[in-house]
Amino acid sequence: MSNFDVELDATGLNCPLPILRAKKSLAGMDAGQVLHIIATDPGSVKDFEAFSKQTGNDLLESREDEGKFFFLIKKS
């Protein structure tokens, strides 16, 4: 597991809530800080890829483990 500064638990939330919560979390973070997101919505994989491209934040990690999805996004 990589290091991160803030953790967001979005388990049980469906699109677009994980993205909206992540956007809110990132807004309160400094450039270079890393947000760790835990989600259960399979759609969140594509959502976070698109979100990173649109916002210019780096998607450092995207993985799935036992039905949960884990993302690391570095604020640009």
Buried (B, 14 or more C-beta within 10 A) or exposed (E): EEEBBBEBEBBEBEBBBBBEBBEEBBEEBEEEBBBBBBBBBEBBBEBBEEBBEEBEBBBBBBEEEEEEBBBBBBBE
